[in-house]
Amino acid sequence: MKKYKRQESYQPIENHETAAWADIDKTMPESKVPIPSQRAVVEAKEWVEDENQK
């Protein structure tokens, strides 16, 4: 009976770092979490505030 090792390397299926909508300012080194730019944060906040007023 053969024993199979788990695949050690992880390769994401999709790469969102280069997506135009992402507007990533930087990525956290250890967790690889994308940090949006200040402009993206302001736009998201404005959008949420507008949607909640409706």
KEVEX-13568 format. One line per field, with one value per residue: residue number from 0; residue in three letters; x, y, z of N, C-alpha, C, CB in turn. Coordinates in steps of 0.001 Angstrom, whole numbers. Glycine has a CB too. Layout:
BEGIN
seq = (NUM  ...)
type = (Ala  ...)
n_c1 = (X  ...)
n_c2 = (Y  ...)
n_c3 = (Z  ...)
ca_c1 = (X  ...)
ca_c2 = (Y  ...)
ca_c3 = (Z  ...)
c_c1 = (X  ...)
c_c2 = (Y  ...)
c_c3 = (Z  ...)
cb_c1 = (X  ...)
cb_c2 = (Y  ...)
cb_c3 = (Z  ...)
***
This chain:
BEGIN
seq = (0  1  2  3  4  5  6  7  8  9  10  11  12  13  14  15  16  17  18  19  20  21  22  23  24  25  26  27  28  29  30  31  32  33  34  35  36  37  38  39  40  41  42  43  44  45  46  47  48  49  50  51  52  53)
type = (Met  Lys  Lys  Tyr  Lys  Arg  Gln  Glu  Ser  Tyr  Gln  Pro  Ile  Glu  Asn  His  Glu  Thr  Ala  Ala  Trp  Ala  Asp  Ile  Asp  Lys  Thr  Met  Pro  Glu  Ser  Lys  Val  Pro  Ile  Pro  Ser  Gln  Arg  Ala  Val  Val  Glu  Ala  Lys  Glu  Trp  Val  Glu  Asp  Glu  Asn  Gln  Lys)
n_c1 = (836  649  1792  791  2225  1259  755  3197  3649  1760  -401  -2199  -5470  -6548  -5173  -5379  -3893  -2989  -5247  -7374  -9432  -8692  -6835  -4516  -2415  -289  1046  683  3534  3806  1217  168  -1983  -3853  -3552  -5637  -5447  -5458  -7297  -9074  -10199  -11569  -13418  -14893  -16006  -17630  -19416  -20714  -21937  -23701  -25361  -26569  -28192  -30318)
n_c2 = (-1183  2129  5194  8485  11670  14832  17650  19994  22605  25547  26771  29433  29488  31657  34863  37757  39955  41465  42448  44881  46069  45745  47562  47529  48546  47618  44443  42309  40870  38253  37021  37455  39136  41431  44971  47662  50732  54134  55687  53749  52839  55112  55467  53074  53442  55709  54603  52666  54284  55757  53695  52812  54916  54836)
n_c3 = (0  -924  415  244  74  1288  -782  -583  -1465  -1996  -4369  -5467  -6969  -8294  -9046  -7447  -7021  -9142  -10234  -11726  -10267  -7670  -6479  -4782  -2214  -626  526  3281  4743  5982  6157  3662  3120  1312  1417  966  -989  257  -1132  -2136  232  1132  -966  -702  1831  1386  -472  1084  3011  1363  394  2741  3407  1709)
ca_c1 = (0  1454  1380  1011  2515  490  1506  3738  3545  407  -518  -3576  -6159  -6659  -4261  -6090  -2964  -2818  -6561  -7553  -10366  -8160  -6186  -3748  -1300  793  624  1340  4560  3646  -94  -165  -3258  -3694  -3995  -6044  -4927  -6310  -8385  -10031  -10894  -12507  -14499  -15721  -16759  -18671  -20406  -21489  -22780  -24770  -26285  -27319  -29158  -31449)
ca_c2 = (0  3335  6358  9698  12867  16011  18599  20990  23963  26030  27677  29909  29268  32963  35860  39030  41048  42290  42837  46329  46525  45509  48789  47114  49423  46726  43133  41938  39891  36884  36457  37721  39837  42693  46189  48579  52091  55068  56081  52649  52809  56248  55153  52021  54036  56543  53733  52051  55331  56051  52561  52717  56009  54549)
ca_c3 = (0  -1039  1183  -525  848  895  -1581  332  -1995  -2210  -5492  -5549  -8236  -8938  -8516  -7423  -6757  -10326  -10745  -11811  -9245  -6332  -6003  -3608  -1884  -202  1010  4528  4348  6472  5878  2263  3075  590  2081  -91  -924  1001  -2028  -2183  1519  1144  -1906  -117  2936  786  -1086  2169  3600  407  330  4001  3493  817)
c_c1 = (883  891  1736  1257  1623  1374  1930  3557  2083  423  -1967  -4171  -6247  -5687  -4945  -5157  -2815  -4154  -6727  -8452  -9777  -7557  -5396  -2544  -77  199  1397  2302  4266  2326  -541  -1539  -3054  -4277  -4371  -5432  -5917  -7513  -9466  -10835  -11939  -13686  -15439  -16586  -17902  -19773  -21302  -22433  -23944  -25803  -27125  -28353  -30400  -32545)
c_c2 = (1250  4434  7592  10863  13999  16943  19751  22415  24301  27002  28130  29676  30573  33930  37223  40208  41979  42737  44350  46850  46431  46763  48526  48030  48601  45414  42818  40790  38449  36258  36637  38377  41160  43866  47187  49960  52974  55488  54998  52566  53922  55976  54084  52582  54898  55689  53107  53079  55682  54944  52460  53820  55725  53819)
c_c3 = (0  -156  373  421  362  89  -662  -178  -2256  -3370  -5589  -6940  -9020  -8281  -8603  -7193  -7956  -10921  -10706  -10702  -7843  -5715  -4714  -3424  -1487  273  2285  4240  4774  6040  4431  2106  2353  1375  989  83  -157  156  -2085  -896  1581  220  -1344  1010  2400  184  -17  2780  2675  366  1602  4133  2646  1531)
cb_c1 = (-952  1521  2056  -188  4011  -84  658  5199  4379  -165  -46  -3640  -7565  -8111  -2902  -7154  -1611  -2021  -7677  -8129  -11645  -7121  -7238  -3292  -1690  1652  852  297  5876  3745  -1102  -122  -3832  -4358  -2881  -7549  -4670  -5501  -7841  -9312  -9887  -11792  -13918  -14842  -15828  -18076  -19719  -20551  -21944  -24195  -25511  -26369  -28511  -31000)
cb_c2 = (-4  3803  6386  9989  13255  16741  19114  20721  24116  26694  27006  31394  28687  33505  35855  39007  40493  41538  42161  46709  45721  44418  49897  45642  50389  47375  42027  41539  40302  36862  37073  36427  40061  42603  46767  48689  52655  56313  56361  51329  52949  57552  54683  50870  54878  57458  52640  51465  56589  56266  51255  52768  57322  53742)
cb_c3 = (1218  -2492  2595  -1447  737  2133  -2800  571  -3292  -934  -6812  -5194  -7996  -8856  -9290  -6353  -6368  -11364  -9936  -13164  -9317  -6378  -5766  -3741  -752  917  -73  5623  4921  7977  6785  1468  4505  -783  3039  -130  -2355  1433  -3441  -2436  2687  721  -3244  407  3837  -283  -1920  3256  3896  -979  106  5183  3049  -373)
***
